[in-house]
Structures are given as structure tokens and as C-alpha cells.
Amino acid sequence: MTALDLFLTNQFSEALSYLKPRTKESMYHSLTYATILEMQAMMTFDPQDILLAGNMMKEAQSLCQRHRKKSSVTDSFSSLVHRTTMDQFTEEEIHAEVCYAECLLQRAALTFLQDENMVSFIKGGIKVRNSYQTYKELDSLVQSSQYCKGENHRHFEGGVKLGVGAFNLTLSMLPTRILRLLEFVGFSGNKDYGLLQLEEGASGHSFRAVLCVMLLLCYHTFLTFVLGTGNVNIEEAEKLLKPYLKRYPKATYVYMKAAYLSMFGEEDYKPFGDDEVELFRAVPGLKLKIAGKSLPTEKFAIRKARRYLSPHPVSLPIPALEMMYVWNGYAVIGKQRELTDGMLEVITQAEETLGKSPENEYSVDDECLVKLLKGLCLKYLGRVLEAEENFRSISANEKKIKYDHYLIPNALLELALLFMEQSRNEEAVKLLETAKQNYKNYSMESRTHFRIQAAMLQAKSSLENGSRAVISSVSL
């Protein structure tokens, strides 16, 4: 808990140094050390960070395995927990189970992040299923009359609530047809139960409480908007945030709050009672470093917010939708035609507003941003030629872009992905090579390079498979 507090106050090196001496002997020190590295990997998208986090999480899992109950080939954990007595388990073995399940879940997340091919998907899926089954059994244990609370029961129960809550909430939000398939192999999700578990976990005094808070915030403010009905629970989010914002103020969150508020109309009711211009102006002053490095998302937020430092600022056109792109949200939204249509409508309105506004130093940058996001929506709606036209227009304006240089390589990347969907893999590879080699030192560069590399491997693999098929047919 001391290490987590150090991490959340941005004393990253100190947190890791505090944990490291005991990572070979203590499950919780090892798991927490690996979790912090995974958080870093999730924020930086750096392949080396992802590899380091994965290796450390694997070590933590091995340590947990050594402390788990030693059962025979015919004796599973499931059968043990349903016996009439629980005295077969030491407290350490029970903690080992919940830590083991958490390691599996986090390794699965890293597997999906590291590589998007089918083998990785299957490997990650197996880890997810094993983790789910363990959490399910542990939840049954906690609810049973045989459960006896040990000295550190708060941390054990907090771990169970985190895992059970996360699984139930996530599964309950999946489309019905997918959920039916998952139920066939043993998965099920109850939204109300998931929320209850996370709320109890968030209010408890365990070191996993903050993770429960983060998941609840994600659900109440983002997932309900993207995947649900849009009935965002502002009051609950604010209640969860208040104590943490006082202890841990960070720039990206203030920027995102301002970004969403700025997209309300003049006549709309704005929640929170904040002025978005003042929030944007506060962003640069919140800059912090982790392990001597600034976070890419934080640097991005600061660069975007700087235009509000002027006495007469030029408003960002659609900052919330831009942040959705930074987090690859369009890949999720694009699967829902109704949501994509709504996004396209907002983007088109922004485009019309920019067309009517007097020119300024940000005009070309803003117009190109709108073109990028519009192209993405058109792509997911199947309007391929229009999408291509929007992506190409960004490269055509390359020399006129003053600040948002990240738009150019990302437009090339998105155009390449569009070509790959049409089996135009040779053209795609050329665009990806250009995006990778010709552009440096732009916002979110590591993240973009990570996506370029994944696309490159996929495109080249398709070309190689196509060549083999031709050779094979000629031979026949």
C-alpha cells in the first residue's frame, strides 16, 4: 500500500525501489511491482515496456504458483473449495489463488496489447478463462458458511471483488450473440452484481481499492457512453473522484474533463460547474514526470491546451473525439452503426463551423483533424472512396500544418489499413514504410509506431501467403 501511494503521487522510481527487494519472496510485492510496470506499458505503448511488464508478471505468476495449494492430478481447486471444511487451506494459499488469478488476467491484457494475431488471441483467451474460473470459485468461497476471515482478509476479499466485479461488468456489456457463445464455454455476466462488487471493493481498505475506483470511473463516464445508453452517472463519478483528485492531481484527466465540457452547446446544461477555459489553462501547470519521463498522453494534452493560454483563445474543434482516437476508440465505436452515424454528424457539424469561421493559425491543423476523424467514421460505415479522399487530403496539406504533426503519419497509417481491407497490401506497405521512416518527434509517436509495426506484419504476411498460394496453384 505504501508503494501504491508512492506510485499515485508520481514517485515512480521510489515505488519500484521500495518493492524490488522483496519481489522474489513476496507475492504481493511481486504482483504490485509487475502491475506498476504494466500500468507504465499501457500508458506508453512502448514495446520494451510491454515486454518488461510481461516478463515481470510471468515471474509474479510463478511465485504465486509456488504458494498455491498442492493438489493431486485428480483433485482440483474447484472440488476442494466445495468440501464441508476449509481447514485444508492456509491463509497464504488463499491469497496465492487470488494473486494467481490477477496475474493471469493482467498477462492476458498484455498479450492482447503486444500482438493482435490469432495465436495471441487464443493464448490470451485461455488465460482469461482460467482467471475467470478461479475468481468464480473464490467468490463462492467468500460467500460460503465455511469461510473464515484471516488476518489480512481485507486484501484477499478486495482482490476477489476486483476480479469478480470486472468480469461480471465487462461480460454484461457484450452484445447478446457474443455473450451466448461465451456462456456456452462457461462465462456469464451480471451487471448489477459486478457494480456491487466493485463498489464494495472501492469503499474497502484494501490495496486494490483504487483499481476498483478506476474501473467504476471508466464505466460511469466512458463505457456507458460508448457501449451503453449514454446515461452517464456524473454524481457517482464525482463522488469517486473527489478524494483521489485531492491526493493525486494528474494533467490528462483535467484536459479530458475540459474537452468534454467544451463540446456542450451554449444552451446546454454543463455538469460539474467548471469553466472549460480555466480547466484548459490549468493543464500545463499539472505536468509531472514518472521515472524521469513525461507521459505521452500528458504531453499531448499540454500541447493541445496551450492555445487556451492566449487572452482570446481559439477553441479546439472536437477535443473529446480527438482523445477517443488517441485511445483507439473508433475501432470500438465503428462496430455500432448507430453510434458511428452520430459521431459523423458531430464531426460534420464541426467541419461546417470551421468552414464559416475566419482563418487563424490553427485553421489547417483543425481542418485536417476533422478530416482524419471523418475518414474513420466513413470507413466504418463502408463509404470507402470518401474515407480515402479524407485521409489523402491530410497529406496534401502536410506543409501547411503548424502544430499537430502527428496527423500526417496517422493519416498514412489509416489509409494503409483501409487499403489492407481491400487486399491492396503492396500499396499499404509503401504507405506504412513512409509513415515509419519519414516522420519523427510528433505527439504519441511510440503509440503510432506500435500500430504501424502491427499493420506492417499483417500486410507482409498477407502478401507472403498470397505468393505461396500462386506458387502452389502453378505447381498443381
Contacts in CASP RR format, 6 or more apart in sequence:
PFRMAT RR
TARGET T0000
AUTHOR 0000-0000-0000
METHOD contacts of the structure
MODEL  1
MTALDLFLTNQFSEALSYLKPRTKESMYHSLTYATILEMQAMMTFDPQDI
LLAGNMMKEAQSLCQRHRKKSSVTDSFSSLVHRTTMDQFTEEEIHAEVCY
AECLLQRAALTFLQDENMVSFIKGGIKVRNSYQTYKELDSLVQSSQYCKG
ENHRHFEGGVKLGVGAFNLTLSMLPTRILRLLEFVGFSGNKDYGLLQLEE
GASGHSFRAVLCVMLLLCYHTFLTFVLGTGNVNIEEAEKLLKPYLKRYPK
ATYVYMKAAYLSMFGEEDYKPFGDDEVELFRAVPGLKLKIAGKSLPTEKF
AIRKARRYLSPHPVSLPIPALEMMYVWNGYAVIGKQRELTDGMLEVITQA
EETLGKSPENEYSVDDECLVKLLKGLCLKYLGRVLEAEENFRSISANEKK
IKYDHYLIPNALLELALLFMEQSRNEEAVKLLETAKQNYKNYSMESRTHF
RIQAAMLQAKSSLENGSRAVISSVSL
1 207 0 8 1.000
2 18 0 8 1.000
3 15 0 8 1.000
3 16 0 8 1.000
3 18 0 8 1.000
3 19 0 8 1.000
3 29 0 8 1.000
3 32 0 8 1.000
3 33 0 8 1.000
3 36 0 8 1.000
4 15 0 8 1.000
4 32 0 8 1.000
4 207 0 8 1.000
4 210 0 8 1.000
6 12 0 8 1.000
6 14 0 8 1.000
6 15 0 8 1.000
6 18 0 8 1.000
7 15 0 8 1.000
7 36 0 8 1.000
7 39 0 8 1.000
8 210 0 8 1.000
8 244 0 8 1.000
8 247 0 8 1.000
8 248 0 8 1.000
9 247 0 8 1.000
9 248 0 8 1.000
10 248 0 8 1.000
10 250 0 8 1.000
10 288 0 8 1.000
10 289 0 8 1.000
10 290 0 8 1.000
12 36 0 8 1.000
12 40 0 8 1.000
12 290 0 8 1.000
12 291 0 8 1.000
12 292 0 8 1.000
13 291 0 8 1.000
13 292 0 8 1.000
15 36 0 8 1.000
16 33 0 8 1.000
16 36 0 8 1.000
16 37 0 8 1.000
16 291 0 8 1.000
19 29 0 8 1.000
19 32 0 8 1.000
19 33 0 8 1.000
19 36 0 8 1.000
20 33 0 8 1.000
22 29 0 8 1.000
22 30 0 8 1.000
23 29 0 8 1.000
23 30 0 8 1.000
23 33 0 8 1.000
23 56 0 8 1.000
23 59 0 8 1.000
23 60 0 8 1.000
24 30 0 8 1.000
24 63 0 8 1.000
25 63 0 8 1.000
27 60 0 8 1.000
27 63 0 8 1.000
27 64 0 8 1.000
27 67 0 8 1.000
27 95 0 8 1.000
27 96 0 8 1.000
27 99 0 8 1.000
28 95 0 8 1.000
28 99 0 8 1.000
28 155 0 8 1.000
28 207 0 8 1.000
30 56 0 8 1.000
30 59 0 8 1.000
30 60 0 8 1.000
30 63 0 8 1.000
30 64 0 8 1.000
31 60 0 8 1.000
31 64 0 8 1.000
31 99 0 8 1.000
31 102 0 8 1.000
31 103 0 8 1.000
32 207 0 8 1.000
33 56 0 8 1.000
33 60 0 8 1.000
34 53 0 8 1.000
34 54 0 8 1.000
34 56 0 8 1.000
34 57 0 8 1.000
34 59 0 8 1.000
34 60 0 8 1.000
34 103 0 8 1.000
34 106 0 8 1.000
35 106 0 8 1.000
37 49 0 8 1.000
37 52 0 8 1.000
37 53 0 8 1.000
37 54 0 8 1.000
37 56 0 8 1.000
37 57 0 8 1.000
38 53 0 8 1.000
38 54 0 8 1.000
38 57 0 8 1.000
38 106 0 8 1.000
38 109 0 8 1.000
38 110 0 8 1.000
40 49 0 8 1.000
40 53 0 8 1.000
40 290 0 8 1.000
40 291 0 8 1.000
41 49 0 8 1.000
41 50 0 8 1.000
41 52 0 8 1.000
41 53 0 8 1.000
41 54 0 8 1.000
41 110 0 8 1.000
41 113 0 8 1.000
42 109 0 8 1.000
42 113 0 8 1.000
43 295 0 8 1.000
43 296 0 8 1.000
43 297 0 8 1.000
44 293 0 8 1.000
44 295 0 8 1.000
44 296 0 8 1.000
44 446 0 8 1.000
45 113 0 8 1.000
45 296 0 8 1.000
45 444 0 8 1.000
45 446 0 8 1.000
45 447 0 8 1.000
45 450 0 8 1.000
46 446 0 8 1.000
46 450 0 8 1.000
47 114 0 8 1.000
47 450 0 8 1.000
47 453 0 8 1.000
50 110 0 8 1.000
50 113 0 8 1.000
50 114 0 8 1.000
51 114 0 8 1.000
53 110 0 8 1.000
54 107 0 8 1.000
54 110 0 8 1.000
57 103 0 8 1.000
57 106 0 8 1.000
57 107 0 8 1.000
57 110 0 8 1.000
58 107 0 8 1.000
60 99 0 8 1.000
60 103 0 8 1.000
61 100 0 8 1.000
61 103 0 8 1.000
61 104 0 8 1.000
61 107 0 8 1.000
64 96 0 8 1.000
64 99 0 8 1.000
64 100 0 8 1.000
64 103 0 8 1.000
65 96 0 8 1.000
65 100 0 8 1.000
67 92 0 8 1.000
67 93 0 8 1.000
67 95 0 8 1.000
67 96 0 8 1.000
68 77 0 8 1.000
68 93 0 8 1.000
68 96 0 8 1.000
68 97 0 8 1.000
68 100 0 8 1.000
69 77 0 8 1.000
69 80 0 8 1.000
69 88 0 8 1.000
69 89 0 8 1.000
69 93 0 8 1.000
69 96 0 8 1.000
69 97 0 8 1.000
71 77 0 8 1.000
71 80 0 8 1.000
77 97 0 8 1.000
77 134 0 8 1.000
77 137 0 8 1.000
78 133 0 8 1.000
78 137 0 8 1.000
80 88 0 8 1.000
80 89 0 8 1.000
81 137 0 8 1.000
81 138 0 8 1.000
81 140 0 8 1.000
81 141 0 8 1.000
81 144 0 8 1.000
82 140 0 8 1.000
84 146 0 8 1.000
85 146 0 8 1.000
86 141 0 8 1.000
86 144 0 8 1.000
86 146 0 8 1.000
86 147 0 8 1.000
86 148 0 8 1.000
91 150 0 8 1.000
91 151 0 8 1.000
91 152 0 8 1.000
91 156 0 8 1.000
94 138 0 8 1.000
94 141 0 8 1.000
94 156 0 8 1.000
95 152 0 8 1.000
95 155 0 8 1.000
95 156 0 8 1.000
97 134 0 8 1.000
97 137 0 8 1.000
97 138 0 8 1.000
98 134 0 8 1.000
98 135 0 8 1.000
98 138 0 8 1.000
98 156 0 8 1.000
98 159 0 8 1.000
98 160 0 8 1.000
100 134 0 8 1.000
101 130 0 8 1.000
101 131 0 8 1.000
101 134 0 8 1.000
101 135 0 8 1.000
101 138 0 8 1.000
101 163 0 8 1.000
102 131 0 8 1.000
102 159 0 8 1.000
102 162 0 8 1.000
102 163 0 8 1.000
104 127 0 8 1.000
104 128 0 8 1.000
104 130 0 8 1.000
104 131 0 8 1.000
104 134 0 8 1.000
105 127 0 8 1.000
105 128 0 8 1.000
105 131 0 8 1.000
105 163 0 8 1.000
105 166 0 8 1.000
107 124 0 8 1.000
107 127 0 8 1.000
108 124 0 8 1.000
108 125 0 8 1.000
108 127 0 8 1.000
108 128 0 8 1.000
108 131 0 8 1.000
111 120 0 8 1.000
111 123 0 8 1.000
111 124 0 8 1.000
111 127 0 8 1.000
112 120 0 8 1.000
112 121 0 8 1.000
112 124 0 8 1.000
114 120 0 8 1.000
115 454 0 8 1.000
116 454 0 8 1.000
116 458 0 8 1.000
117 457 0 8 1.000
117 458 0 8 1.000
129 185 0 8 1.000
129 186 0 8 1.000
129 187 0 8 1.000
131 163 0 8 1.000
132 167 0 8 1.000
132 187 0 8 1.000
135 160 0 8 1.000
135 163 0 8 1.000
135 164 0 8 1.000
135 167 0 8 1.000
136 164 0 8 1.000
138 160 0 8 1.000
138 164 0 8 1.000
139 160 0 8 1.000
139 164 0 8 1.000
141 147 0 8 1.000
142 157 0 8 1.000
142 160 0 8 1.000
150 156 0 8 1.000
154 204 0 8 1.000
154 205 0 8 1.000
154 206 0 8 1.000
155 206 0 8 1.000
155 207 0 8 1.000
155 208 0 8 1.000
157 201 0 8 1.000
157 206 0 8 1.000
158 201 0 8 1.000
158 204 0 8 1.000
158 206 0 8 1.000
158 208 0 8 1.000
158 209 0 8 1.000
158 212 0 8 1.000
159 201 0 8 1.000
159 206 0 8 1.000
159 208 0 8 1.000
161 197 0 8 1.000
161 198 0 8 1.000
161 200 0 8 1.000
161 201 0 8 1.000
161 208 0 8 1.000
161 212 0 8 1.000
162 197 0 8 1.000
162 198 0 8 1.000
162 201 0 8 1.000
162 208 0 8 1.000
162 211 0 8 1.000
162 212 0 8 1.000
162 215 0 8 1.000
163 197 0 8 1.000
164 193 0 8 1.000
164 194 0 8 1.000
164 197 0 8 1.000
165 193 0 8 1.000
165 194 0 8 1.000
165 195 0 8 1.000
165 197 0 8 1.000
165 198 0 8 1.000
165 215 0 8 1.000
166 194 0 8 1.000
166 198 0 8 1.000
166 215 0 8 1.000
167 187 0 8 1.000
167 189 0 8 1.000
167 194 0 8 1.000
168 189 0 8 1.000
168 190 0 8 1.000
168 191 0 8 1.000
168 193 0 8 1.000
168 194 0 8 1.000
168 197 0 8 1.000
169 189 0 8 1.000
169 191 0 8 1.000
169 194 0 8 1.000
169 195 0 8 1.000
169 198 0 8 1.000
169 215 0 8 1.000
169 219 0 8 1.000
171 179 0 8 1.000
171 182 0 8 1.000
171 187 0 8 1.000
171 188 0 8 1.000
171 189 0 8 1.000
172 179 0 8 1.000
172 189 0 8 1.000
172 190 0 8 1.000
172 191 0 8 1.000
172 194 0 8 1.000
173 191 0 8 1.000
173 223 0 8 1.000
173 227 0 8 1.000
173 228 0 8 1.000
174 182 0 8 1.000
179 187 0 8 1.000
179 189 0 8 1.000
182 188 0 8 1.000
195 216 0 8 1.000
195 219 0 8 1.000
198 212 0 8 1.000
198 215 0 8 1.000
198 216 0 8 1.000
198 219 0 8 1.000
199 212 0 8 1.000
199 216 0 8 1.000
201 208 0 8 1.000
201 209 0 8 1.000
201 212 0 8 1.000
202 209 0 8 1.000
202 212 0 8 1.000
202 213 0 8 1.000
202 216 0 8 1.000
202 240 0 8 1.000
203 209 0 8 1.000
210 244 0 8 1.000
213 240 0 8 1.000
213 244 0 8 1.000
216 236 0 8 1.000
216 237 0 8 1.000
216 240 0 8 1.000
217 237 0 8 1.000
217 240 0 8 1.000
217 241 0 8 1.000
220 232 0 8 1.000
220 233 0 8 1.000
220 234 0 8 1.000
220 236 0 8 1.000
220 237 0 8 1.000
220 240 0 8 1.000
221 232 0 8 1.000
221 234 0 8 1.000
221 237 0 8 1.000
224 230 0 8 1.000
224 231 0 8 1.000
224 232 0 8 1.000
224 233 0 8 1.000
225 232 0 8 1.000
226 329 0 8 1.000
226 332 0 8 1.000
226 333 0 8 1.000
226 339 0 8 1.000
227 332 0 8 1.000
227 336 0 8 1.000
234 271 0 8 1.000
234 272 0 8 1.000
238 272 0 8 1.000
245 253 0 8 1.000
249 286 0 8 1.000
250 286 0 8 1.000
250 288 0 8 1.000
250 298 0 8 1.000
251 283 0 8 1.000
251 284 0 8 1.000
251 285 0 8 1.000
251 286 0 8 1.000
251 287 0 8 1.000
251 288 0 8 1.000
251 298 0 8 1.000
251 301 0 8 1.000
251 302 0 8 1.000
252 295 0 8 1.000
252 297 0 8 1.000
252 298 0 8 1.000
252 301 0 8 1.000
254 279 0 8 1.000
254 282 0 8 1.000
254 283 0 8 1.000
254 286 0 8 1.000
254 301 0 8 1.000
255 279 0 8 1.000
255 280 0 8 1.000
255 283 0 8 1.000
255 301 0 8 1.000
255 302 0 8 1.000
255 304 0 8 1.000
255 305 0 8 1.000
255 319 0 8 1.000
255 323 0 8 1.000
256 301 0 8 1.000
256 320 0 8 1.000
256 323 0 8 1.000
257 272 0 8 1.000
257 274 0 8 1.000
257 279 0 8 1.000
258 274 0 8 1.000
258 276 0 8 1.000
258 277 0 8 1.000
258 279 0 8 1.000
258 280 0 8 1.000
258 283 0 8 1.000
258 305 0 8 1.000
258 319 0 8 1.000
259 276 0 8 1.000
259 316 0 8 1.000
259 319 0 8 1.000
259 320 0 8 1.000
259 322 0 8 1.000
259 323 0 8 1.000
260 320 0 8 1.000
261 270 0 8 1.000
261 271 0 8 1.000
261 272 0 8 1.000
261 274 0 8 1.000
261 276 0 8 1.000
261 279 0 8 1.000
262 276 0 8 1.000
262 280 0 8 1.000
262 315 0 8 1.000
262 316 0 8 1.000
262 319 0 8 1.000
262 320 0 8 1.000
263 318 0 8 1.000
263 319 0 8 1.000
263 320 0 8 1.000
263 321 0 8 1.000
263 346 0 8 1.000
264 270 0 8 1.000
277 308 0 8 1.000
277 313 0 8 1.000
280 305 0 8 1.000
280 308 0 8 1.000
280 313 0 8 1.000
281 305 0 8 1.000
281 308 0 8 1.000
281 309 0 8 1.000
283 301 0 8 1.000
283 302 0 8 1.000
283 305 0 8 1.000
284 302 0 8 1.000
284 305 0 8 1.000
284 306 0 8 1.000
284 309 0 8 1.000
287 294 0 8 1.000
287 298 0 8 1.000
287 302 0 8 1.000
288 294 0 8 1.000
288 298 0 8 1.000
296 443 0 8 1.000
296 444 0 8 1.000
296 445 0 8 1.000
296 446 0 8 1.000
296 447 0 8 1.000
297 326 0 8 1.000
297 444 0 8 1.000
299 443 0 8 1.000
300 326 0 8 1.000
300 443 0 8 1.000
300 444 0 8 1.000
303 403 0 8 1.000
303 443 0 8 1.000
304 316 0 8 1.000
304 319 0 8 1.000
304 322 0 8 1.000
307 313 0 8 1.000
307 314 0 8 1.000
307 316 0 8 1.000
307 362 0 8 1.000
314 360 0 8 1.000
314 361 0 8 1.000
314 362 0 8 1.000
316 322 0 8 1.000
316 366 0 8 1.000
317 350 0 8 1.000
317 353 0 8 1.000
317 354 0 8 1.000
317 366 0 8 1.000
317 369 0 8 1.000
317 370 0 8 1.000
318 346 0 8 1.000
318 347 0 8 1.000
318 350 0 8 1.000
318 369 0 8 1.000
318 370 0 8 1.000
318 373 0 8 1.000
321 343 0 8 1.000
321 346 0 8 1.000
321 347 0 8 1.000
321 373 0 8 1.000
322 369 0 8 1.000
322 373 0 8 1.000
324 330 0 8 1.000
324 333 0 8 1.000
325 372 0 8 1.000
325 373 0 8 1.000
325 376 0 8 1.000
326 444 0 8 1.000
326 447 0 8 1.000
330 343 0 8 1.000
330 373 0 8 1.000
330 376 0 8 1.000
330 377 0 8 1.000
330 380 0 8 1.000
333 339 0 8 1.000
333 340 0 8 1.000
333 343 0 8 1.000
333 380 0 8 1.000
334 340 0 8 1.000
334 377 0 8 1.000
334 380 0 8 1.000
335 380 0 8 1.000
337 380 0 8 1.000
337 381 0 8 1.000
340 377 0 8 1.000
340 380 0 8 1.000
340 381 0 8 1.000
341 381 0 8 1.000
343 373 0 8 1.000
343 377 0 8 1.000
344 374 0 8 1.000
344 377 0 8 1.000
344 378 0 8 1.000
344 381 0 8 1.000
347 370 0 8 1.000
347 373 0 8 1.000
347 374 0 8 1.000
347 377 0 8 1.000
348 374 0 8 1.000
350 370 0 8 1.000
351 367 0 8 1.000
351 370 0 8 1.000
351 374 0 8 1.000
354 363 0 8 1.000
354 366 0 8 1.000
354 367 0 8 1.000
354 370 0 8 1.000
355 367 0 8 1.000
357 363 0 8 1.000
361 402 0 8 1.000
362 402 0 8 1.000
362 403 0 8 1.000
364 397 0 8 1.000
364 400 0 8 1.000
364 401 0 8 1.000
364 402 0 8 1.000
365 401 0 8 1.000
365 402 0 8 1.000
365 403 0 8 1.000
365 404 0 8 1.000
365 407 0 8 1.000
367 397 0 8 1.000
368 393 0 8 1.000
368 394 0 8 1.000
368 397 0 8 1.000
368 401 0 8 1.000
368 404 0 8 1.000
368 407 0 8 1.000
368 411 0 8 1.000
369 404 0 8 1.000
369 407 0 8 1.000
371 390 0 8 1.000
371 391 0 8 1.000
371 393 0 8 1.000
371 394 0 8 1.000
371 411 0 8 1.000
372 390 0 8 1.000
372 391 0 8 1.000
372 394 0 8 1.000
372 407 0 8 1.000
372 410 0 8 1.000
372 411 0 8 1.000
372 414 0 8 1.000
374 390 0 8 1.000
375 386 0 8 1.000
375 387 0 8 1.000
375 390 0 8 1.000
375 391 0 8 1.000
375 414 0 8 1.000
376 387 0 8 1.000
376 414 0 8 1.000
378 384 0 8 1.000
378 386 0 8 1.000
378 387 0 8 1.000
378 390 0 8 1.000
379 387 0 8 1.000
379 414 0 8 1.000
379 418 0 8 1.000
384 418 0 8 1.000
384 422 0 8 1.000
387 418 0 8 1.000
388 415 0 8 1.000
388 418 0 8 1.000
391 411 0 8 1.000
391 412 0 8 1.000
391 414 0 8 1.000
391 415 0 8 1.000
391 418 0 8 1.000
392 411 0 8 1.000
392 415 0 8 1.000
394 407 0 8 1.000
394 408 0 8 1.000
394 411 0 8 1.000
395 408 0 8 1.000
395 411 0 8 1.000
395 412 0 8 1.000
398 408 0 8 1.000
401 407 0 8 1.000
401 408 0 8 1.000
404 443 0 8 1.000
405 439 0 8 1.000
405 441 0 8 1.000
405 442 0 8 1.000
405 443 0 8 1.000
406 442 0 8 1.000
406 443 0 8 1.000
406 444 0 8 1.000
406 445 0 8 1.000
406 448 0 8 1.000
408 439 0 8 1.000
408 442 0 8 1.000
409 435 0 8 1.000
409 436 0 8 1.000
409 438 0 8 1.000
409 439 0 8 1.000
409 442 0 8 1.000
409 448 0 8 1.000
409 452 0 8 1.000
410 435 0 8 1.000
410 448 0 8 1.000
412 431 0 8 1.000
412 432 0 8 1.000
412 434 0 8 1.000
412 435 0 8 1.000
413 431 0 8 1.000
413 432 0 8 1.000
413 435 0 8 1.000
413 448 0 8 1.000
413 451 0 8 1.000
413 452 0 8 1.000
413 455 0 8 1.000
415 431 0 8 1.000
416 427 0 8 1.000
416 428 0 8 1.000
416 429 0 8 1.000
416 431 0 8 1.000
416 432 0 8 1.000
416 435 0 8 1.000
416 455 0 8 1.000
416 459 0 8 1.000
417 428 0 8 1.000
417 455 0 8 1.000
419 425 0 8 1.000
419 427 0 8 1.000
419 428 0 8 1.000
419 431 0 8 1.000
420 428 0 8 1.000
420 455 0 8 1.000
420 458 0 8 1.000
420 459 0 8 1.000
420 462 0 8 1.000
423 462 0 8 1.000
425 459 0 8 1.000
425 460 0 8 1.000
425 462 0 8 1.000
425 463 0 8 1.000
426 463 0 8 1.000
428 455 0 8 1.000
428 459 0 8 1.000
429 456 0 8 1.000
429 459 0 8 1.000
429 460 0 8 1.000
429 463 0 8 1.000
432 452 0 8 1.000
432 455 0 8 1.000
432 456 0 8 1.000
432 459 0 8 1.000
433 456 0 8 1.000
435 448 0 8 1.000
435 452 0 8 1.000
436 449 0 8 1.000
436 452 0 8 1.000
436 453 0 8 1.000
436 456 0 8 1.000
442 448 0 8 1.000
END
